[in-house]
């Protein structure tokens, strides 16, 4: 200290300036803290969690674009002709065979299949079913080759894996693609199934389930005991198709248990008419023509009625002939008299059975 007292004033100022500068330089040269050598978190995983679901959903939406044309909505009607249930399904062959959930058809006597392009087809009945898996193979009376899906034998993902349920573009209540996470895997007498989170709506029963590659690996099935939907392996579709031969005839009796012998009648029996939310306001049944009364076999056909905006039957198309031109003409004449509530143009497929 004595020596510093004798230093000239300019020397003290220079020394202070040097110390101050050295501190600033030292702070500037301080290295960035290096990551801990024990850290194993990859750089790409440090992303805001909120961006992950949207990226996955966008991917599923892209791969589902080629799936949606084959997905349909199945509308089932009861004995009075009123809508009893809606479900999903998807074509598995170009000639109109499609997979659906059996529980949706409970109590139904007629159904129509609504394709993604707006076409509506009569469902002539069931070809095969697997009651334990609650799935059924049905036949739609398609008028042209339909887009279809080839179910994969790939196993469903393990718990924590993600899949997507592809709904029909006609579905308005839900998103077209529902991303789901496998929350449980089970096996029993009913085969294998998976639970998913979030829970699926009942109307998704029968819809195809895809993986990240767009392969159809599952089918949504409703489990009545749990009042919830599960996912069955898509391989079940192959089991159903294997039950069908060239001689198999689609019939609604496959899905119902007969209770009594039907009473013989000479009245025509129109298939229970889909009312589409009670749009029809006048729908008389066709009369059995006298000149056809000598026939012994029932005549079954299906017809499309095109209604204009005023509710009049503007045209009637024969989609499937009864096999008797007299019966066909009787059906067409009666359908021309049908009326619907005015509002917009629409069409309706009506299957009709004439019983001698």
VOBA-1610 file (N, C-alpha, C; in pm, whole numbers, padded with zeros to 5 digits, always signed):
BEGIN
Unk+00083-00120+00000Unk+00000+00000+00000Unk+00086+00125+00000Unk+00198+00120+00069Unk+00285+00239+00072Unk+00333+00271-00066Unk+00367+00162-00140Unk+00421+00187-00273Unk+00314+00247-00365Unk+00186+00201-00350Unk+00081+00255-00435Unk+00053+00401-00402Unk+00078+00440-00275Unk+00054+00580-00241Unk+00150+00670-00318Unk+00269+00616-00348Unk+00367+00700-00416Unk+00354+00695-00567Unk+00261+00614-00623Unk+00246+00609-00768Unk+00180+00736-00817Unk+00218+00779-00935Unk+00156+00898-00991Unk+00008+00873-01017Unk-00069+00979-01023Unk-00213+00968-01043Unk-00246+00901-01176Unk-00169+00934-01283Unk-00201+00874-01414Unk-00178+00725-01412Unk-00083+00674-01330Unk-00057+00529-01321Unk-00174+00459-01254Unk-00231+00519-01151Unk-00347+00459-01084Unk-00466+00450-01178Unk-00492+00551-01255Unk-00602+00550-01350Unk-00584+00442-01455Unk-00463+00424-01504Unk-00435+00321-01605Unk-00456+00184-01548Unk-00415+00161-01422Unk-00430+00031-01357Unk-00579-00002-01339Unk-00659+00094-01297Unk-00803+00072-01281Unk-00870+00038-01414Unk-00834+00107-01519Unk-00889+00081-01651Unk-00856-00058-01698Unk-00732-00105-01669Unk-00688-00240-01709Unk-00769-00347-01638Unk-00790-00328-01507Unk-00867-00428-01430Unk-01010-00435-01478Unk-01072-00318-01503Unk-01210-00315-01551Unk-01222-00382-01686Unk-01130-00358-01776Unk-01132-00419-01909Unk-01114-00568-01902Unk-01027-00612-01812Unk-01000-00755-01799Unk-01124-00830-01752Unk-01201-00768-01661Unk-01323-00833-01613Unk-01426-00849-01725Unk-01435-00741-01808Unk-01532-00750-01918Unk-01491-00857-02017Unk-01364-00864-02051Unk-01317-00965-02146Unk-01336-01106-02092Unk-01316-01120-01961Unk-01331-01251-01899Unk-01476-01297-01908Unk-01569-01200-01887Unk-01711-01235-01896Unk-01750-01271-02039Unk-01692-01201-02134Unk-01724-01226-02273Unk-01672-01361-02319Unk-01556-01404-02258Unk-01497-01531-02303Unk-01553-01651-02228Unk-01648-01628-02138Unk-01699-01741-02059Unk-01767-01840-02151Unk-01728-01967-02151Unk-01787-02067-02242Unk-01929-02099-02204Unk-02012-02141-02306Unk-02148-02184-02281Unk-02146-02313-02201Unk-02241-02330-02109Unk-02242-02455-02033Unk-02270-02572-02126Unk-02189-02674-02121Unk-02203-02791-02207Unk-02307-02883-02150Unk-02380-02960-02237Unk-02482-03052-02187Unk-02418-03162-02104Unk-02498-03211-02013Unk-02448-03317-01927Unk-02413-03439-02009Unk-02296-03499-01988Unk-02257-03615-02068Unk-02346-03735-02044Unk-02427-03732-01937Unk-02513-03847-01908Unk-02650-03834-01972Unk-02681-03718-02035Unk-02812-03697-02094Unk-02827-03783-02219Unk-02943-03852-02234Unk-02967-03938-02349Unk-03088-03893-02430Unk-03139-03772-02404Unk-03257-03723-02474Unk-03217-03675-02613Unk-03271-03736-02722Unk-03236-03691-02855Unk-03289-03551-02882Unk-03216-03479-02966Unk-03253-03340-02992Unk-03392-03330-03052Unk-03427-03426-03146Unk-03554-03413-03214Unk-03673-03438-03123Unk-03654-03497-03006Unk-03766-03521-02916Unk-03802-03399-02834Unk-03720-03297-02837Unk-03749-03177-02759Unk-03836-03086-02844Unk-03964-03122-02852Unk-04061-03049-02933Unk-04183-03024-02846Unk-04247-02913-02869Unk-04368-02883-02791Unk-04468-02996-02809Unk-04518-03058-02703Unk-04609-03172-02715Unk-04732-03143-02799Unk-04775-03019-02802Unk-04899-02987-02873Unk-04887-03008-03023Unk-04762-03014-03077Unk-04747-03031-03221Unk-04753-03178-03262Unk-04734-03271-03169Unk-04728-03411-03205Unk-04860-03466-03258Unk-04975-03447-03188Unk-05099-03505-03237Unk-05139-03455-03375Unk-05122-03325-03400Unk-05164-03272-03528Unk-05082-03331-03641Unk-04952-03353-03619Unk-04869-03412-03722Unk-04914-03553-03753Unk-04944-03632-03649Unk-04989-03768-03670Unk-05125-03771-03740Unk-05215-03682-03698Unk-05347-03677-03759Unk-05338-03640-03905Unk-05252-03544-03939Unk-05235-03504-04077Unk-05185-03621-04160Unk-05095-03702-04103Unk-05042-03817-04176Unk-05154-03918-04201Unk-05234-03949-04099Unk-05343-04043-04115Unk-05443-03991-04218Unk-05468-03861-04217Unk-05563-03804-04313Unk-05514-03823-04456Unk-05384-03815-04475Unk-05327-03833-04609Unk-05339-03977-04656Unk-05301-04073-04570Unk-05304-04213-04612Unk-05447-04264-04621Unk-05542-04196-04555Unk-05681-04241-04559Unk-05753-04199-04686Unk-05692-04111-04765Unk-05760-04062-04884Unk-05793-04174-04983Unk-05704-04273-04991Unk-05729-04384-05083Unk-05822-04488-05023Unk-05852-04476-04894Unk-05939-04572-04825Unk-06085-04530-04832Unk-06109-04399-04821Unk-06245-04348-04806Unk-06344-04387-04915Unk-06304-04397-05045Unk-06404-04432-05147Unk-06472-04567-05124Unk-06407-04657-05051Unk-06464-04790-05028Unk-06545-04797-04899Unk-06546-04689-04820Unk-06617-04688-04692Unk-06761-04642-04715Unk-06856-04710-04653Unk-06997-04680-04674Unk-07069-04660-04540Unk-07187-04602-04549Unk-07278-04595-04434Unk-07392-04693-04459Unk-07423-04774-04360Unk-07531-04872-04370Unk-07650-04820-04289Unk-07762-04796-04356Unk-07885-04751-04291Unk-07982-04868-04286Unk-08024-04903-04166Unk-08108-05021-04143Unk-08250-04975-04106Unk-08351-05046-04156Unk-08490-05008-04136Unk-08569-05124-04075Unk-08664-05090-03989Unk-08743-05192-03920Unk-08867-05229-04002Unk-08957-05308-03941Unk-09073-05358-04012Unk-09169-05246-04055Unk-09168-05136-03986Unk-09256-05024-04021Unk-09196-04934-04128Unk-09070-04962-04167Unk-09004-04881-04267Unk-08929-04763-04211Unk-08923-04751-04079Unk-08851-04639-04018Unk-08705-04677-03993Unk-08621-04577-03997Unk-08479-04596-03972Unk-08457-04644-03829Unk-08389-04758-03813Unk-08364-04812-03679Unk-08220-04792-03635Unk-08126-04785-03730Unk-07985-04768-03691Unk-07902-04731-03812Unk-07793-04659-03784Unk-07692-04629-03885Unk-07559-04686-03837Unk-07484-04741-03928Unk-07351-04790-03896Unk-07260-04772-04015Unk-07141-04826-04005Unk-07045-04817-04114Unk-07017-04955-04172Unk-06948-04955-04282Unk-06904-05078-04346Unk-06803-05042-04453Unk-06747-05143-04519Unk-06656-05116-04630Unk-06657-05233-04727Unk-06650-05201-04855Unk-06651-05303-04960Unk-06521-05385-04955Unk-06536-05516-04971Unk-06419-05606-04976Unk-06413-05679-05109Unk-06501-05643-05202Unk-06496-05698-05337Unk-06565-05600-05430Unk-06532-05610-05558Unk-06587-05518-05655Unk-06732-05544-05690Unk-06786-05660-05649Unk-06925-05693-05683Unk-07023-05659-05572Unk-06981-05579-05474Unk-07074-05530-05373Unk-07072-05599-05239Unk-06983-05695-05218Unk-06972-05757-05086Unk-06907-05657-04990Unk-06963-05646-04870Unk-06904-05554-04774Unk-06918-05607-04632Unk-06827-05562-04547Unk-06824-05600-04405Unk-06901-05495-04325Unk-06978-05540-04227Unk-07050-05449-04138Unk-07058-05512-04000Unk-07107-05433-03905Unk-07122-05483-03769Unk-07261-05544-03753Unk-07268-05663-03697Unk-07394-05737-03688Unk-07495-05668-03596Unk-07448-05603-03490Unk-07540-05543-03395Unk-07620-05429-03456Unk-07563-05361-03555Unk-07635-05251-03621Unk-07759-05303-03693Unk-07754-05430-03736Unk-07863-05487-03814Unk-07972-05549-03728Unk-07953-05551-03596Unk-08049-05615-03506Unk-08187-05552-03522Unk-08288-05637-03546Unk-08424-05588-03560Unk-08455-05530-03696Unk-08359-05528-03786Unk-08382-05472-03918Unk-08432-05577-04016Unk-08507-05533-04113Unk-08557-05622-04217Unk-08515-05575-04356Unk-08449-05463-04361Unk-08404-05408-04489Unk-08297-05304-04460Unk-08208-05282-04558Unk-08103-05182-04539Unk-08059-05129-04675Unk-07997-05013-04673Unk-07935-04957-04792Unk-07791-04920-04757Unk-07707-04927-04857Unk-07567-04890-04841Unk-07542-04760-04916Unk-07493-04659-04846Unk-07468-04528-04905Unk-07318-04513-04931Unk-07282-04509-05058Unk-07142-04500-05096Unk-07091-04357-05084Unk-06958-04344-05084Unk-06896-04213-05065Unk-06929-04117-05179Unk-06956-04170-05297Unk-06988-04082-05410Unk-07135-04043-05416Unk-07212-04081-05314Unk-07353-04046-05308Unk-07447-04152-05360Unk-07396-04258-05423Unk-07481-04365-05473Unk-07544-04441-05356Unk-07666-04489-05375Unk-07738-04563-05273Unk-07776-04699-05331Unk-07739-04807-05261Unk-07764-04942-05310Unk-07850-05019-05210Unk-07942-05098-05264Unk-08018-05188-05179Unk-07927-05300-05127Unk-07947-05340-05002Unk-07874-05453-04945Unk-07964-05575-04951Unk-07924-05674-05031Unk-08011-05790-05053Unk-08007-05889-04938Unk-07906-05882-04851Unk-07901-05970-04735Unk-07760-06008-04696Unk-07750-06105-04607Unk-07620-06149-04554Unk-07573-06274-04626Unk-07442-06283-04644Unk-07380-06401-04705Unk-07313-06489-04601Unk-07256-06429-04499Unk-07187-06504-04394Unk-07175-06415-04272Unk-07153-06478-04156Unk-07138-06401-04034Unk-07052-06477-03934Unk-06995-06402-03843Unk-06920-06458-03731Unk-06980-06400-03604Unk-07081-06466-03546Unk-07151-06409-03430Unk-07059-06376-03313Unk-06952-06456-03291Unk-06865-06428-03177Unk-06788-06299-03196Unk-06753-06267-03321Unk-06685-06139-03349Unk-06783-06027-03380Unk-06913-06061-03391Unk-07018-05963-03416Unk-07002-05893-03551Unk-06949-05965-03649Unk-06931-05908-03782Unk-07008-05992-03884Unk-07041-05928-03997Unk-07121-05995-04098Unk-07076-05949-04236Unk-07086-06040-04333Unk-07058-06009-04473Unk-07191-05996-04546Unk-07216-05878-04602Unk-07343-05848-04668Unk-07321-05826-04817Unk-07431-05824-04891Unk-07425-05804-05036Unk-07511-05685-05075Unk-07448-05586-05138Unk-07519-05470-05191Unk-07541-05490-05340Unk-07659-05449-05388Unk-07692-05464-05529Unk-07630-05349-05608Unk-07500-05353-05625Unk-07430-05247-05697Unk-07456-05259-05846Unk-07460-05146-05912Unk-07484-05144-06056Unk-07354-05130-06135Unk-07245-05111-06066Unk-07114-05101-06131Unk-07009-05151-06033Unk-06888-05171-06083Unk-06780-05218-05996Unk-06753-05115-05888Unk-06748-05160-05765Unk-06727-05069-05652Unk-06582-05073-05607Unk-06526-04960-05560Unk-06391-04963-05502Unk-06396-05047-05375Unk-06292-05125-05352Unk-06293-05212-05235Unk-06155-05217-05171Unk-06151-05268-05048Unk-06029-05275-04970Unk-05989-05421-04950Unk-05858-05444-04945Unk-05804-05577-04918Unk-05754-05579-04774Unk-05829-05638-04682Unk-05785-05643-04541Unk-05650-05713-04528Unk-05567-05661-04439Unk-05434-05715-04417Unk-05435-05814-04301Unk-05340-05906-04303Unk-05324-06002-04193Unk-05228-05948-04087Unk-05181-05824-04103Unk-05091-05763-04006Unk-05158-05753-03870Unk-05085-05786-03765Unk-05141-05782-03630Unk-05165-05638-03587Unk-05259-05622-03495Unk-05285-05490-03439Unk-05166-05447-03353Unk-05142-05315-03340Unk-05028-05267-03262Unk-05038-05306-03115Unk-04924-05300-03047Unk-04922-05324-02904Unk-04983-05205-02831Unk-05001-05221-02700Unk-05055-05113-02619Unk-04966-04990-02633Unk-05029-04876-02655Unk-04956-04751-02677Unk-04942-04715-02823Unk-04962-04813-02914Unk-04954-04785-03056Unk-05075-04707-03104Unk-05062-04640-03217Unk-05170-04559-03270Unk-05224-04617-03400Unk-05353-04603-03418Unk-05421-04644-03540Unk-05521-04534-03575Unk-05589-04550-03687Unk-05691-04451-03726Unk-05813-04524-03780Unk-05929-04477-03740Unk-06057-04528-03790Unk-06103-04436-03903Unk-06131-04494-04020Unk-06169-04415-04136Unk-06321-04422-04152Unk-06387-04308-04139Unk-06532-04300-04152Unk-06570-04254-04292Unk-06696-04272-04324Unk-06745-04228-04455Unk-06743-04077-04466Unk-06711-04023-04583Unk-06718-03877-04602Unk-06859-03824-04581Unk-06962-03912-04586Unk-07099-03870-04562Unk-07128-03849-04415Unk-07038-03896-04329Unk-07055-03879-04184Unk-07034-03733-04148Unk-07133-03672-04084Unk-07125-03530-04051Unk-07100-03506-03902Unk-07131-03605-03819Unk-07122-03584-03675Unk-06980-03597-03623Unk-06892-03662-03697Unk-06756-03685-03650Unk-06655-03650-03759Unk-06530-03643-03719Unk-06424-03625-03817Unk-06417-03749-03905Unk-06370-03732-04026Unk-06363-03844-04118Unk-06259-03945-04073Unk-06151-03899-04009Unk-06046-03987-03959Unk-06032-03967-03809Unk-06047-04075-03733Unk-06036-04070-03588Unk-05907-04139-03546Unk-05813-04062-03492Unk-05687-04120-03443Unk-05711-04180-03304Unk-05667-04304-03286Unk-05691-04375-03161Unk-05561-04438-03110Unk-05553-04453-02979Unk-05438-04518-02917Unk-05484-04649-02854Unk-05409-04757-02880Unk-05441-04887-02823Unk-05419-04881-02673Unk-05526-04904-02596Unk-05518-04895-02450Unk-05525-05031-02383Unk-05559-05136-02457Unk-05566-05270-02399Unk-05581-05375-02507Unk-05524-05493-02482Unk-05536-05606-02576Unk-05590-05726-02500Unk-05685-05797-02564Unk-05752-05907-02496Unk-05768-06024-02592Unk-05791-06140-02534Unk-05813-06261-02612Unk-05906-06352-02534Unk-06000-06415-02605Unk-06094-06505-02540Unk-06165-06589-02643Unk-06283-06642-02605Unk-06359-06725-02697Unk-06402-06647-02820Unk-06417-06518-02806Unk-06457-06433-02918Unk-06337-06390-03003Unk-06220-06449-02978Unk-06100-06412-03053Unk-06028-06296-02988Unk-05953-06222-03068Unk-05876-06109-03017Unk-05951-05978-03041Unk-05927-05884-02952Unk-05979-05750-02973Unk-05896-05650-02893Unk-05908-05525-02929Unk-05833-05418-02862Unk-05929-05307-02820Unk-05904-05251-02705Unk-05973-05129-02662Unk-05887-05010-02703Unk-05952-04897-02727Unk-05880-04778-02770Unk-05926-04658-02690Unk-05842-04556-02692Unk-05871-04428-02627Unk-05842-04316-02728Unk-05934-04221-02747Unk-06065-04206-02681Unk-06166-04308-02731Unk-06278-04320-02660Unk-06380-04417-02694Unk-06442-04385-02830Unk-06479-04489-02904Unk-06537-04472-03036Unk-06689-04464-03029Unk-06752-04382-03114Unk-06899-04377-03117Unk-06955-04505-03177Unk-07077-04541-03138Unk-07137-04665-03188Unk-07155-04661-03339Unk-07179-04543-03395Unk-07199-04533-03540Unk-07073-04566-03620Unk-06958-04576-03552Unk-06835-04614-03622Unk-06823-04765-03637Unk-06913-04843-03575Unk-06908-04989-03585Unk-06913-05031-03731Unk-06820-05117-03772Unk-06810-05162-03909Unk-06708-05088-03992Unk-06652-04979-03939Unk-06554-04899-04014Unk-06418-04967-04016Unk-06338-04945-04121Unk-06204-05002-04126Unk-06107-04924-04039Unk-06004-04994-03992Unk-05899-04935-03908Unk-05767-04953-03981Unk-05692-04844-03994Unk-05566-04849-04069Unk-05447-04817-03979Unk-05329-04859-04025Unk-05206-04822-03956Unk-05141-04706-04030Unk-05017-04670-03990Unk-04950-04554-04049Unk-04919-04573-04198Unk-04916-04698-04243Unk-04888-04725-04384Unk-05014-04728-04468Unk-05130-04715-04403Unk-05255-04717-04477Unk-05311-04856-04497Unk-05254-04957-04433Unk-05306-05093-04444Unk-05428-05111-04354Unk-05527-05182-04403Unk-05646-05210-04322Unk-05613-05327-04230Unk-05591-05297-04103Unk-05549-05399-04008Unk-05657-05433-03905Unk-05769-05361-03907Unk-05873-05386-03807Unk-06010-05344-03854Unk-06112-05385-03777Unk-06251-05351-03803Unk-06314-05312-03670Unk-06386-05201-03668Unk-06455-05160-03546Unk-06576-05251-03523Unk-06588-05303-03401Unk-06698-05392-03366Unk-06761-05346-03235Unk-06895-05347-03230Unk-06964-05305-03110Unk-06979-05423-03016Unk-06944-05403-02888Unk-06956-05506-02785Unk-07073-05470-02696Unk-07186-05540-02719Unk-07310-05505-02649Unk-07296-05521-02499Unk-07221-05622-02454Unk-07206-05645-02310Unk-07140-05530-02238Unk-07048-05463-02307Unk-06977-05349-02249Unk-07033-05216-02297Unk-07128-05223-02393Unk-07184-05101-02452Unk-07074-05009-02504Unk-06977-05069-02572Unk-06864-04992-02624Unk-06813-05058-02750Unk-06732-04984-02824Unk-06673-05037-02947Unk-06530-05083-02922Unk-06494-05192-02987Unk-06357-05243-02982Unk-06309-05259-03125Unk-06183-05300-03141Unk-06126-05322-03274Unk-06089-05469-03288Unk-06141-05533-03392Unk-06110-05672-03424Unk-06004-05676-03534Unk-05923-05780-03538Unk-05826-05792-03647Unk-05896-05801-03782Unk-05838-05740-03882Unk-05899-05739-04016Unk-05899-05878-04079Unk-05819-05971-04025Unk-05816-06106-04079Unk-05953-06173-04072Unk-06042-06123-03984Unk-06177-06178-03975Unk-06250-06165-04107Unk-06221-06061-04183Unk-06285-06043-04314Unk-06252-06159-04406Unk-06128-06207-04401Unk-06090-06323-04482Unk-06168-06447-04443Unk-06193-06462-04313Unk-06272-06576-04265Unk-06414-06571-04321Unk-06472-06452-04325Unk-06607-06437-04379Unk-06611-06466-04529Unk-06516-06414-04602Unk-06513-06436-04746Unk-06494-06583-04780Unk-06418-06654-04696Unk-06393-06796-04721Unk-06520-06881-04706Unk-06621-06829-04636Unk-06746-06903-04616Unk-06839-06894-04737Unk-06806-06806-04831Unk-06897-06780-04944Unk-06853-06859-05066Unk-06949-06927-05126Unk-06924-06999-05251Unk-07004-06932-05362Unk-06988-06981-05482Unk-07061-06924-05596Unk-07210-06949-05587Unk-07250-07046-05504Unk-07393-07077-05490Unk-07458-07007-05370Unk-07380-06933-05292Unk-07435-06867-05174Unk-07530-06755-05214Unk-07647-06755-05154Unk-07748-06652-05183Unk-07762-06561-05061Unk-07759-06432-05085Unk-07774-06335-04976Unk-07918-06336-04928Unk-07937-06340-04797Unk-08072-06342-04740Unk-08073-06276-04604Unk-08185-06211-04571Unk-08201-06150-04439Unk-08234-06253-04334Unk-08281-06370-04375Unk-08315-06474-04279Unk-08192-06525-04206Unk-08074-06506-04265Unk-07951-06547-04199Unk-07931-06472-04068Unk-07983-06349-04061Unk-07962-06265-03943Unk-08077-06271-03845Unk-08185-06340-03880Unk-08301-06345-03792Unk-08336-06489-03759Unk-08403-06509-03649Unk-08449-06641-03608Unk-08597-06653-03640Unk-08636-06748-03727Unk-08777-06760-03762Unk-08861-06797-03641Unk-08975-06734-03625Unk-09061-06760-03510Unk-09185-06840-03547Unk-09232-06829-03668Unk-09350-06902-03711Unk-09350-06911-03862Unk-09425-07006-03913Unk-09435-07020-04056Unk-09514-06904-04113Unk-09469-06845-04221Unk-09542-06731-04277Unk-09676-06775-04335Unk-09775-06688-04323Unk-09907-06715-04378Unk-09907-06688-04527Unk-09960-06783-04604Unk-09963-06766-04748Unk-10050-06647-04784Unk-10005-06567-04876Unk-10081-06448-04916Unk-10056-06419-05062Unk-10152-06358-05126Unk-10137-06321-05267Unk-10111-06173-05283Unk-10086-06104-05170Unk-10058-05961-05176Unk-09911-05938-05199Unk-09877-05836-05274Unk-09735-05804-05290Unk-09678-05754-05159Unk-09553-05789-05133Unk-09488-05747-05009Unk-09373-05655-05042Unk-09394-05524-05043Unk-09281-05435-05068Unk-09186-05441-04951Unk-09057-05445-04981Unk-08960-05442-04873Unk-08981-05316-04793Unk-08956-05324-04664Unk-08986-05212-04575Unk-08915-05088-04625Unk-08989-04988-04650Unk-08940-04871-04722Unk-08859-04779-04634Unk-08736-04748-04673Unk-08658-04650-04598Unk-08723-04513-04607Unk-08759-04456-04493Unk-08829-04328-04495Unk-08737-04208-04488Unk-08609-04231-04457Unk-08513-04120-04455Unk-08564-04003-04374Unk-08594-04029-04248Unk-08640-03922-04163Unk-08781-03876-04198Unk-08868-03974-04241Unk-09008-03946-04274Unk-09021-03847-04389Unk-08933-03855-04488Unk-08945-03768-04604Unk-09063-03809-04692Unk-09093-03940-04696Unk-09204-03986-04777Unk-09336-03948-04710Unk-09427-03893-04790Unk-09558-03858-04734Unk-09670-03940-04799Unk-09639-04013-04907Unk-09738-04100-04970Unk-09662-04212-05040Unk-09687-04337-04997Unk-09612-04450-05053Unk-09702-04573-05061Unk-09795-04578-05157Unk-09884-04694-05168Unk-09809-04816-05220Unk-09847-04933-05168Unk-09786-05057-05213Unk-09842-05094-05350Unk-09761-05152-05437Unk-09811-05192-05568Unk-09909-05310-05556Unk-10006-05315-05644Unk-10103-05423-05643Unk-10052-05539-05728Unk-10088-05658-05684Unk-10048-05776-05760Unk-10134-05783-05886Unk-10073-05776-06004Unk-10153-05773-06128Unk-10224-05907-06152Unk-10347-05899-06199Unk-10428-06020-06220Unk-10363-06113-06321Unk-10301-06056-06425Unk-10243-06141-06530Unk-10119-06217-06483Unk-10069-06186-06364Unk-09952-06256-06313Unk-09986-06350-06199Unk-10113-06368-06171Unk-10152-06448-06055Unk-10122-06596-06071Unk-10097-06642-06191Unk-10070-06783-06208Unk-09927-06820-06172Unk-09845-06721-06144Unk-09707-06749-06105Unk-09700-06817-05970Unk-09599-06898-05950Unk-09584-06970-05823Unk-09463-06922-05744Unk-09365-06867-05810Unk-09243-06822-05740Unk-09254-06674-05710Unk-09204-06630-05593Unk-09208-06487-05562Unk-09118-06408-05655Unk-09162-06290-05690Unk-09081-06204-05775Unk-09017-06095-05692Unk-08886-06088-05692Unk-08814-05989-05611Unk-08736-05897-05705Unk-08749-05770-05681Unk-08677-05672-05760Unk-08646-05549-05677Unk-08563-05462-05730Unk-08533-05337-05661Unk-08538-05223-05762Unk-08586-05109-05715Unk-08613-04995-05802Unk-08567-04866-05734Unk-08514-04775-05814Unk-08472-04645-05763Unk-08575-04539-05803Unk-08623-04465-05703Unk-08718-04357-05728Unk-08645-04224-05716Unk-08653-04141-05818Unk-08589-04010-05819Unk-08696-03904-05796Unk-08684-03833-05684Unk-08781-03729-05649Unk-08725-03591-05687Unk-08813-03507-05743Unk-08770-03372-05774Unk-08790-03282-05653Unk-08757-03154-05667Unk-08764-03061-05554Unk-08906-03038-05505Unk-09005-03070-05589Unk-09144-03054-05548Unk-09201-03178-05479Unk-09120-03283-05470Unk-09164-03404-05403Unk-09230-03506-05493Unk-09228-03485-05625Unk-09289-03579-05718Unk-09185-03683-05763Unk-09233-03803-05791Unk-09147-03909-05844Unk-09119-03879-05991Unk-09007-03818-06018Unk-08976-03775-06154Unk-08936-03891-06244Unk-08878-03995-06185Unk-08836-04111-06264Unk-08824-04232-06173Unk-08844-04349-06233Unk-08828-04476-06161Unk-08737-04565-06246Unk-08629-04611-06188Unk-08534-04697-06257Unk-08542-04839-06202Unk-08538-04937-06291Unk-08535-05077-06249Unk-08390-05118-06229Unk-08350-05136-06106Unk-08213-05177-06077Unk-08196-05328-06088Unk-08298-05401-06042Unk-08295-05547-06053Unk-08436-05595-06085Unk-08452-05660-06197Unk-08583-05704-06240Unk-08636-05817-06152Unk-08768-05825-06140Unk-08830-05936-06067Unk-08826-06065-06147Unk-08792-06053-06274Unk-08793-06169-06362Unk-08923-06180-06441Unk-09018-06093-06410Unk-09148-06093-06479Unk-09178-05950-06520Unk-09186-05921-06650Unk-09210-05783-06693Unk-09343-05727-06644Unk-09442-05815-06622Unk-09572-05767-06572Unk-09556-05716-06429Unk-09479-05789-06345Unk-09456-05746-06208Unk-09371-05619-06205Unk-09272-05613-06294Unk-09188-05493-06300Unk-09272-05370-06330Unk-09364-05383-06426Unk-09446-05269-06465Unk-09540-05229-06352Unk-09590-05327-06277Unk-09678-05297-06164Unk-09603-05218-06058Unk-09477-05257-06034Unk-09396-05187-05934Unk-09365-05045-05979Unk-09324-05030-06105Unk-09288-04898-06157Unk-09409-04804-06154Unk-09528-04855-06192Unk-09648-04771-06194Unk-09683-04722-06054Unk-09670-04812-05955Unk-09702-04772-05817Unk-09602-04671-05764Unk-09476-04689-05795Unk-09372-04600-05743Unk-09382-04461-05804Unk-09437-04451-05925Unk-09457-04320-05987Unk-09558-04236-05909Unk-09641-04301-05829Unk-09741-04228-05750Unk-09687-04182-05615Unk-09568-04223-05580Unk-09512-04186-05449Unk-09484-04037-05444Unk-09493-03982-05322Unk-09465-03841-05300Unk-09378-03825-05176Unk-09294-03723-05178Unk-09209-03693-05063Unk-09227-03547-05024Unk-09177-03512-04911Unk-09181-03372-04870Unk-09097-03289-04967Unk-09147-03175-05012Unk-09068-03091-05104Unk-08948-03030-05032Unk-08850-02992-05111Unk-08731-02929-05053Unk-08609-02941-05141Unk-08577-03063-05183Unk-08460-03083-05268Unk-08475-03214-05344Unk-08393-03230-05447Unk-08394-03355-05523Unk-08323-03464-05442Unk-08374-03584-05448Unk-08310-03696-05380Unk-08360-03825-05441Unk-08296-03936-05406Unk-08336-04065-05462Unk-08347-04168-05352Unk-08420-04274-05379Unk-08446-04378-05281Unk-08452-04512-05353Unk-08381-04612-05300Unk-08386-04747-05356Unk-08491-04827-05279Unk-08586-04884-05351Unk-08697-04958-05289Unk-08695-05103-05338Unk-08662-05200-05252Unk-08674-05340-05290Unk-08818-05386-05271Unk-08872-05459-05368Unk-09011-05505-05365Unk-09017-05654-05392Unk-09100-05725-05317Unk-09120-05868-05335Unk-09268-05895-05359Unk-09300-05955-05473Unk-09436-05997-05502Unk-09448-06145-05466Unk-09539-06176-05376Unk-09562-06316-05337Unk-09693-06363-05398Unk-09689-06473-05475Unk-09812-06522-05539Unk-09905-06587-05436
//
